[in-house]
């Protein structure tokens, strides 16, 4: 599951807090360029910066399940 956050700083802060709370990184904090696929392949000039990260909180009990959570910021959403 990924939570869409309204700001890049919130993504960075959520990731750092999760790591401090003992979560294991699954997808390190990163920003990637996303180029949209246009209906006509004439020009691909526009792109956005997608910022994301994912962590797993490991269960402390024998019968518990691990919880994986991702956060992202997509300026198009």
C-alpha positions in Angstrom: 0.0 0.0 0.0 1.2 3.5 -0.8 -0.1 6.6 0.8 -0.1 9.7 -1.4 1.2 12.7 0.5 0.7 16.3 -0.7 4.3 17.4 -0.3 7.8 16.0 -0.9 8.9 17.0 2.6 6.2 14.9 4.1 7.4 11.8 2.2 11.0 12.4 3.4 9.9 13.0 7.0 7.6 9.9 7.1 10.5 7.7 5.7 13.0 9.0 8.3 10.5 8.7 11.2 9.8 5.1 10.1 13.5 4.2 10.0 14.0 5.7 13.5 11.1 3.6 14.8 12.9 0.4 13.6 11.4 -0.1 10.1 13.5 -1.8 7.4 13.8 0.0 4.1 12.4 -1.8 1.1 12.5 1.0 -1.4 15.0 3.7 -0.4 13.9 7.3 -0.5 14.3 8.4 -4.1 13.1 10.9 -6.6 12.6 9.7 -10.2 11.7 11.5 -13.4 8.4 10.4 -15.0 7.8 11.2 -18.6 4.1 10.9 -19.6 3.2 8.9 -22.6 1.3 11.1 -24.9 -1.6 10.1 -27.2 0.5 11.3 -30.1 4.2 10.6 -29.9 5.1 14.0 -31.4 6.7 15.5 -28.3 7.6 14.3 -24.8 8.7 17.6 -23.3 6.7 17.5 -20.0 7.7 15.4 -17.0 7.2 15.3 -13.2 9.4 14.3 -10.3 7.9 11.3 -8.4 9.2 11.0 -4.8 8.7 7.6 -3.1 9.9 5.2 -0.4 8.8 2.0 1.2 9.5 0.4 4.6 8.6 -2.8 6.5 7.7 -2.9 10.2 8.6 -6.4 11.4 6.3 -8.0 13.8 7.7 -8.7 17.3 5.4 -11.7 17.9 5.7 -15.2 16.5 2.2 -15.1 15.1 2.2 -11.5 13.9 2.6 -10.4 10.4 4.9 -7.8 9.0 3.5 -4.5 7.7 4.9 -2.8 4.6 4.0 0.8 3.9 5.0 3.1 1.1 4.7 6.8 0.8 4.8 8.9 -2.3 4.3 12.3 -3.7 3.0 12.7 -7.3 2.3 16.3 -8.3 -0.2 15.1 -10.9 -2.5 13.6 -8.2 
